[in-house]
Amino acid sequence: MPTARERARRALAYRHLRRVPVLWFVVTRFLLALIALTASGLAYGPASGPNSGDDWLLSQTHPASVATERTGSNEVELSNSLIRRVWRLKPDCATVAFDNLVTGASIIRGVKPEAMLTIDGNELAVGGLAGQPEYAYLKPAWLDTLKADASALHCTGFERVPVKPRITWKRVRYAANEQWPPKGAGLVFHYAGSGLQVDVHYEIYDGLPAIAKWIVVRNASAQTVRLNKFISEILAVVEESSAVDAATPPPSMLHTTSDYAFHGMDDRTANRTTFWVPDTQYQTQVNYERLSPLQLESRPPIGPDVNISPGGSFESFRTYELAFDSSDRERRGLALRRLYRTLAPWASENPILMHVRQSDPESVKRAIDQCAEAGFEMVILSFGSGFDAEREDPAYLNQLRELVEYGRRKGIELGGYSLLASRKISPEDDVINPKTNQTGGAIFGESPCLGSRWAADYFRKLKQLFETTGLAVLEHDGSYPGDLCASTKHPGHEGLADSQWRQWETIRDFYGWSRARGIYLNVPDWYFLDGSSKTAMGYRETNWSLPRERQFLLARQNIYDGTWDKSPSMGWMFVPLTEYQGGGGAATLEPLKDHLDAYEQHLAQNFGSGVQACYRGPRLFDSEQTAAVVKRWVAFYKAHRAILDSDVIHLRRPDGRDWDGLLHVNPGLKEKGLAFVFNPLDQPIQRKLKLPLYYTGLSRTAVVREKDGAARPVALARDYTAEVEVAIPAHGWTWLVVE
């Protein structure tokens, strides 16, 4: 017989069991209500986000991007499981939600016009909704109360469109990413009014938390109109911090860039279109003077100030908005590098190249022969070599054509160097300084205007050169840096206000022309989205005149720092085989056989980083021993090319006090990681390295081998790190392959 205590315990358990159906009923009703709320378009939370274990930076497959009209909700959505943008269609079209689906956070806190135009001095809003009572946040319940702006251009409809290539990419060489155009989905909204038709375009891409936007303005009237200014994107972005007495910094979780970029070798420096300004509608912000820069505007710094004739059209640059899901510097860098690999995949071409110092046929053929023997892939007729890209002499062009054919038979591409800006042409053709109305005072001192007669002839000569000779490489130094020109006599622009826009169009069109012909572009500027393949990794030229032993660590610092925003293939380094800007014998490698240790140090740290350098000199090797060293490092790079051209994780910055190195990672490869580490000290060291292997995609065990040694399993800690002990010789290096 059960005791009284046991009977009481059983009765209590029975009462709990009776409650289970009730609890299940309550939970079920709650979940159904939440699902219904989301489907109705009234909830913009992280419901569409990925599973917590599905990291988009590791996944090899991604949900397809979709453009969806929400049934019965008067809304259309563009999403890819990582980012989502939603537009309310009536009483006019406006963005009413912009969400980071990885974090579940809203990106915007209010409704703004889809664009702003200044036509013949008059401002016109494109779409938008008015009447939001509070701009600190946006409640879905408010949306039905918002009204159309009577003075704006109104939406007449929308359509789904595929992602189309904005540039033609002729693929003639290896690239780590060959997907073009990127997979994704697009929407275009149509607006009309005041004799204008405006198309607002959006694109979203599979596996990337980014959206592109641009506008096309068409003149449907019988008179020419002048587009003085435009703002192609306006976002009331969520505030991340607040300060009463000083304006808070702009939000950092949304990164914005565009293809209207110049005068910079990194994304932020070259950014000319992102403006963070105070939001005058945000009256409840903490900042006392209401000056916190919380409104994002994407627009040119001046102009374009162009005429649009009846039936004509104008197309803006493209703005790209990337949503970060972390404040971690490495993860943000990985996201930014993914953006450029997706939108400019030609930047993942990474040919091994030499700069030959003489352009006479004998010197060029010797360089081609050595490059072919060593496994190099490209020869550039360097600055100061005598190569003249503007020379039209038929005999000279024929000589170049013969050298191109000679290189082609050996498997070597041939190209040359041309200087555009930072040189003086003539008072009639140079940039006119708006402050003095004279030449001089340009960004590079003296510079030709790309709207001048000289510039039109210059680009004609370059096109003729490549079409006639078959040259496949252009190193275009001093590209257009954004100079304004006050001339009213240059045929390529009318005056100051349209000078920047017209000059950018000229260089953009030429780089697009080059990309369509498979021409490899080395440009010391941020023209990747316009067709360039490589810029400088980041270095001071006079550093290559320093003693050899000082160059090594400085170069590794340049690579370490440069690869936060650039993939290894996007930046070039330099190796002064002969004297470069001074320094004498202490700075140079020639004769190569006498400085073979220093030469190999350059080869090891460049190829080990996956970064190609300009090996500038008359030859790559001067003895069998030198040739063997060059060939060994080329063979190393080609054996591990896929992983070396992949992303990098920064291990330890070079400081001359201890080891330094990078870790290459790619979860889609058999070789999922390759760590290359250096010892700058005068004595050998033994270190236990803690390798962060999360971005290799490995979770429990890694198989690690040092160089070509035996593989051994290493267990990963809970933070995805693996401890590996290595011995690094004095002034030497080693590498670890992770599978």
N, C-alpha and C positions, 0 to 999 in steps of 0.2 A: 504494500500500500504506500502511495506517495505521501510524503510528509506535507504538512500545511505550507511550509516554505516552498516546497517543490511545486505544489498546486498553484500557489500565488505567482511563481516565476513563469509557469506555463500559461496562465491566464494573461499575464502581461505580454508575453511573446505573441499570443493569439491576437490581442488588440493591435499590436504593431503590424502584424500581417494583414489585418483588415484595412489598415491605413494605406498599404502599398498601392492598391488600385486607385485610390483617391489621389495619392501623390503622382502616380503615373499619368492620370487624367489631367492634372494641373500642368505638369511639365509638358505634356503633348500639346495642350491648347496654347501654351506660351510659345512653343517652337513654331506651331502653325501660324500663329499671329505674326511672329517675327518674319517668317518666310513671306507671308502675304504683304507685310509692310514693305519689305525689300522689293518684291515684284511690282508693287504699285508705283515705285519710283519715289516714295516718300522717305526712304532710308538710304543714306549714302555711306554706310559703314564698310568695314573690311569683308563683307560677306563673299565677295568674289575673289578674295585674295588666295594665294597659294597655301598649301599645307605648311606648317611650321618647319617640317623637315625637308621641304623642297626649295632649296636655295637657287635662285635664278642664275647666279654667277657660277654654279656648278652643274646645273642641269644640261643635258645634251639634247633634250627635246623640250619644246615650249608650246603651250596652247596657242592656237591661231588667233591673231588679232581679228576683231569683229566690229562691224558697225551695225548697231541694232536699234530699230525704232521700237520704243516701248509701247505696247498696245494699250490704248486707252489712257495713256499718261501725258500725251502731248509733248513727248521728249524723245530725243535720239541720243545714243551713247556710243562712244568709241572706246574700246578697252582691249586689253591683252592679258589680263589677270595680274598685271603688275601696276598698271596705272589706268585711270579711267577719267574721261571727260564727258560731261552731260550737258546738252543744250535744251532749253525750253523753246518750243517753236512758236507759240502764240501767247500773247498778242504780237510779239515780235521775237526774233531769235536772239538768245543770249546764253552764255555759259552760266549754268547754275550749280555745277559741281565739278570739282577737279580734285581727284583723290589719289593718294599714294596707297595702293592696295596691299603693299608689303607691310607697311606700318599701320595701316588703317587710319592715317591722319588726313584731314582735309588740307588741301594746298591753298584754297582761296576762302575768303570770309565775306565776299560780297560780289554783286553783279556790276559789270562794267560794259561799255560798248565793245563790240567785237573788233573795231578798228576806228581810227579817226583820220579824216582827210582834210587838208587845207587846199581848196580849189579856188583859184583866182582871189586869194586872200580871205576866203570864207571857210569857217570850220564846219565840217559835216560829220556827224556820228554815223557809224555803220552798225545798225541793229542796237541791241541793248534794251534794258527794261528799267523803269524808274519807279521810285516809291519805297525802296527798302528802308525800313525805319531805323535800323541799327547796322553799323558797318564793322562791329567787332566780331560778328558771326552772322551766319545766314541760316535761318530756320526754314525747313521745307514748307512749313505751314504758311509762310509769307508769299510763296511763289504765285499763288492764284490771285493775290491782291496787287501784283505789280502791273504797271501800265507801259505801253509803248511810248517812246519819245516821238512826239508828232513831227519834230524837225529832222529826224534821222532818216537814213535810207532804210527801207523796210525789206524784210526777207520775203522772197517770192517762192522759195522752195529749196530743196536740197537733193543731192544724189550721192549714192555710193560710187566710189571710183577705185580702181586698182592703184597700187604703188607703181609709179613709172620712173625710169632712170632719168635723173636730171642732167646727167653727163653720160656720153657714150664712152665706154671703157673697152678699148681693144686690148685683149689679154695676149701678151706675147712672151711673158716670162713667169717664173714661179711666184706665187703669192700665197701667203698663209691663209687668207680668206678670199675665196673666189665667188662668193654669193653677191650677185648684182643684177637687178636692184634688190634691196633687202625685202624679205617677205613681210607682209603687213597688210594694212587696210587703210582706205582713205575716205574722206567726206569732203564735199564742196557745197557751201551754202551760197545761194544767189540772192543779191540785194539789188534794189533799183530805186531811183528817184533823182530829181534834179538833173535829168538828162544823162545820168550815169548808170552803169551796171557794174557791180562789184562782186567778184567771186572770192570767197574766203576759203582757202584750202587747208585741210588738216591731213596728216599722215601719222600712223602709229605702226610700230615695228615689233615683230615677234621676238620675245625674249629680251626686250629692252624697255626700261621704264622711261620712255621718252616720246615726245610728240613734236612733230614739225608743223609749222604754220607759215603761210604766206598769202598775199593778196594779189589779185589781178584787177586793175581798174580799166573799164572800157568806156569810151566816149560815144554815147548813143545820140548826142545832139548834132546840130548842123554847124556848130561853131567850134573852133579849137579852144580847148581849156588848158589851163596851166596847173599842174599838180605841184604846189609849192612845198608841201610837207606831207608826211604820213606817219602814223603810228600803227604798226601792223599787229601789235599785241598789247593789251592793257589788262593787268591782273591785280586785283586787291588780294595780296598774299597774306597768309596768316602770320601774325606776329610771333616771334620766338622768344623775345625778351622785352623788357620795358624799363625805361628810366625816366624819372620825372624831369630832371634838370638837363639832360643831354639826349640828343636823338640816338636811338638804338641803332646798331648796325643793321644792314639789310638782312633779310632771311637767308640762311645758308643751306637749307635743305632742297632748294630748287636752283639748279644751275642752268643758266641760259647762255647760248652762244648763237652765232650765225655764220653764213658764208661771206658776209660783208666784214672781213677781218684783214688787218694788215699792220705792218710796223710792230712785229712781235714774233718771238720764237716759241711762245707758249700760249695756251688758250686764253688765259686771263689778260695777258699784256696786249694781245692782238684784238681783244674784244672791243668793238667800236659801237655796238648797237644796244647794249643793255644799260638802261638807266633806271635807277631806283630813286623815286621822288616821293614827297609827302602826298598822302591821300587826303584831299580836302573834305571828303565825305565822311572820314573817320573822325568824328567829333568826340568820341568817348575814350580815345587813347590816353595812356598815362602821361605821355610827354606833355609838359606844361604848354609849350608853344605849338604843339601838334605838328611837329616837323619830322617825326620818325619816317625814314624812307621805306615805306611799306607798299607802295604801288609800283609794280614793274611795268616799264614801257620799253618796247623794242622798236627802235627808229634809227634812221641815220643821224649823225651829229649835225649835218647841214644838208639842206636840199630835200629831195633831188631837184626841184625847181625845173621840171621838164614840161614841154608842151605835149598834149595828146590830141592829135588831129581827129576830125570826125571819122568814126569807124575804127580808130586806132585804139591801142591798148598799152598799158604799162604793167610790168610784173615786178614785184618787190623782191628783196633778198628773202632767204628762208631762215626763220628763227627755230632753234631747237631747244626744247625744255626737257631737262633730265632731272628726275626726282631721285634724290639720294635717300637711302634707307638707314643711314648710319652717320655718325660724326667721326668715325674712325678714318684716319687719313688714307690708309692702305685700301680700305674698301671703297672709298670715294674715288680714289685713283683707278681702281679696277673698273668701276662703273664708267668713268670718263673715257678710259682707253677702249672699253667695249663700244662706246658711242662712236668713236672715230673708226674703229675697225669695221663697224656696221655701215656707216655713212660714207666712208672713204676707204674702201677695201684695197685700193691700189697702194695705199700707204703701207700695206703689209708685204709688198714686194721688197726684197732686201738683197739686191745683187752685190756681189763682192767686187769692189771697184778699185782701180788705180788711176791716179792723176799723173800723166806723163808730162814732163817739163818742156819737151821739144816737140814741135809739130811737123818737122821734116819727115818725109816718107821713111827714111832709114830708121830714125828713132821710134817712129810710131810702130813700124813692123817689129822692131826688136821688143817693144813693150807688149805688143799683141802676142808674140811668140812666147814670151816669159809668162804672161797671164794664162795662156792656154796650157802651158806645161804645169804651172802651179795650181790650176783649178780656179783662177779668178774668172769673172764673167763679164767685165765691163772695163773699158778704157775711156777716160775723159781727157781731152786735150786741154791742159790746165791753163789757168790765168798766167800770163807771162810766157806762154809757150810759142807764141807767134800765130796761133789759130785766130782767124778773123771771121766771125759769124756774119759780118756785114759786107764781106767782099763778094762781088758779083762776077769776077773774072771767070769766063767759061773754063779756062785751063785749070784754074784753082779748084773750081767745083768738080771738074772731072778727076783731079788728083784725089780729092776727098772721096769721091764715089769709088775709086779703085781701092782706097784704103778700107772703106766700109766693106767691100766685097772680100778683101783679104781677111778682115776680121771675121766676117760671117763664115768663111770656110773653116776658120779655126774655132768657131763657137763663141766669139767675143763680140759684144756690141760696142760700137764706137760713137762717141759724142764729143761735145765741146762746151766751152765756157763763153758766156756773154754778159757784159755789164750793162744794166739798163739805167738805173738811177745813180745818184752820187757822182755825176760827171757833168761837165759844162759842154753844151752844144753851141748855142748862139743866143744873143738877146731876143731874137725872134721866136725861138723854140723853147727856151727855158721857162720854168715856173716863174710867174710874176708874184712877188710877195705883196699881199694885200695891204700890209702896213706901210710899205715904201713905194709901191707901184713900180718897183724895179726888180731885176733878178737878184738872186742871193737870199739867204735866210730860209731856204727850204729845209725840210727835215734832215736831209743829208748835205746841207750847204748849197751846192749848185746841183740842179737836177732838171732834166728835160720834162716838159709837160706831155702827158700821154694823149692830149688832145691837139698837139701841134702837128704841123706838116712833117716834121722830121720823124715823129713817132709813127705816123701812118706808113712812112717809107721804111722805117726800121722793122716793123712787124711784117711788112711785105717781104723784106729781104730774108727774115728768119723763116717764113713759110717757104719761100723759094729754096732756101738752103736745105731744109729737111726733105722737101718734095724731090729735089734734084739729086741729092747725094744719098739719101737713105739713112742718114745719121739717126741714131735711136735714143740719144741722151742729150738733154740740155741742162747745164748748170747755169741758172739764171740769177746772177748776183744783183743785189740792190733792186729787188722787185719794187713795184709801186708801193710806197709807204703811206699813202693817204694825203699827199700834198694838196693844198688848195691853190688855185691859180686865178689871179684877178684879171688875166688877159681877156679882152673882148675881141681879139683878132685870130685866136686859134680856131681852126675849122671844126675841131672835135668837141667844143663846148661853147656856150654863149657868154658866160661870165663866171663870177666867183661862186654863186650859189649852186650851180649845176656841175662845177668843175670836178669835185670829188666823185660824184656819182658816175659821170661819163668816163673818167679815167679808170675807175674800178671796173666798169663794164668792158673796157678795152682789154685789161689784163685778164679778167675772168674769161672772156671769150677766147683769148689766145690760149690760155691753159686748158680750156675745154677742147679746143681744136687739137692741141697736142695730145691730150689723153685719148681722143678718138683715133689717133694714129699710132698709139702704142709707144709714144715718146716718154721716156723716163725723165721726170722733172726733179732736180735738186734745186730748192729755192730756200734761201735763208730767211724765211718768213712763213706765217701761218696760213698758207693757201691750200691746205689739204682738202677742204670741202669744195674748192674750185678746180681740183685736179692734180695738185702737187703731190709728190710721193715722199719727200724727205726734207727736213730742215736741220739746222745745226742742233746737236744734242745740248749744246750750251757750253761755250768756252771763250776765253779771252785769247785772241790770236797771238799776242806777244808772249803768252806762256810757253809757246812752242820754241821760243828763243832762249828759254831757261836751260840750265844744265840738264842733261838727260835724266839723272836720278830724281830731279824734282818734278819732271813732267808726268811720271807714272802715277803718283798718288793724286795729283791734281786732276788727271784724266779720269781716274776712277771716281773721284768726287763728282766730276761733271756728269758721268754716266749714272751714278747713284741718284743725284739730285734731278737729273733730266728725265728719268724714267718714272717719276711720280705721275706725270700727266701724259707722257709719250710712251708708246710701246718701243721696244728696242729698234724695230725697223724704221721708226719715224725720225730718228736723229742720227746724224753722222758725226764721227770723231775725226781726228787728224793724226797722221804720223809723218814727221818731217825727215824723210829719207835724206834730203839735202837741206842746206841752210834755209831757214824761213824767217824773214824779217830780223835777221841778226842772230847773235849767239855764237857764231863761229863753230869750230870743231867740237866744242863741249856740248853743243845743243843738237848736233846732227848725228845721223847713223852711218853715213858714208865715211869710209868704206865699210860696207855692211858686214863683211867677214871679220872685221876688227872690233865690231861692237855687237856681236851676235847675241850676247846675253840681253842687252838693252832692246834689240830688235825683237827678240822672242818675248820679252815682257810686254811690249806693245801688242804683239799678235795674240798672246794669251789673254790679256784683259779685254781686248776688243771682241775676239771671237767667243771667249767665255761668257761675255755679257750679251751676246747676240747682236752686237752693234758693229756696223760696218764703218770703216775709217777710210779717209782719203789718203792712200799711201802715195805721197807725192815725191817724185824723183825720176831719174832716167831709167831705173831698172828695179826689179823686185829682188834679185839675187845676183851675187858676183862670184860665187863659188859653189861647188857641189854641196858643201856643208850648209851654206846659207839656203840653197834651194831646198834641201831636205827639211830644214826647220819650217820654211814657209809652207811647203807641201803638207807637212804633218799637221799644222794648225788648220789649214784649209780642209783637210780630210776630217779632222775632229769636228769642225763646224758642220760639214755636210753630213756626217754620220749622225749628228744630233740636231739637225737643222729645225725639225718640227718643234722640239721643245725649246730650243734656244730662241726661236722667233715668237714664242708664246709670252704670256704675261710674266711679270716679275713681282716677287715679294721681297721687300727690302729687309735684309738681315741686320747688318751693322755698317754704318757709314764709315768710310775711310777717314782715319784721323792720325795715322802714323804711330799710334800708341799700342794697338793690338790688331787682331785679325779684322778683316772686313769682307763683305760679300753680298751676293744676290742669290735668290732662289727662283728659278724658272718653274712655272706650274701650268699644267693643262690636264684637267680630269678626263679629257676625251682621247688621250694618247696612251700607248703602252708605257712609254717613259713619261710618267706623270709629274716628275720633278727632276730638276738638275740644279744642285747648289754648287756655285763656283766661289771659292774663298781664297783670300790672299793673306800673306804674312809680310808686312812692311819692315819688320824688325831685322836687326843684324844677327840674330840667333834663331835657331829653330824653336818652334813652340808646339805644344800639345794641348788641345782644347777639347772640351766636351761641348759640342754645339747642340743647341736646342732648336731643331728645325720645325717651323710652323707649317704643318702639312694639310691644314684644313682645305685650302684651295686646290689641292691635288685630287680631292674627292675621296681620298682614303679615310677610313674611320677607325679601323682596329689595328691593322698590321701593315707595315710597309716593308718592301724588300729593297735593301740598300746595298750598293756596291761602290767602293772607292775606285775611281778611274775604271780600269778593265779588270779589277780584282774580283774575288769571289763574292757572290751575293749572300746577304744574310738578313733574316727577318728581324724587324725591330717593332716592338709593341708601341702603339700610340697611347699617350696619356689622355685623360678625359678632355683636355683642351686641344687635342689633335696635334700635339707636338711629339717629336721623336728625338731622343738623345742619341747622338752619334759622336764617338771620340775620333779625332783626326790629328795627325801630325803634319805640320806645314813647315817646309824647309825655310831657312832664312831667305828673305827677298824672293820667296817662291809662292807656290799655289798648289791647290789640289781641287778635285771636284767629286761630287757624290751624285750618283744616278739613283733615282727613286722610282720603283715600279710597284 
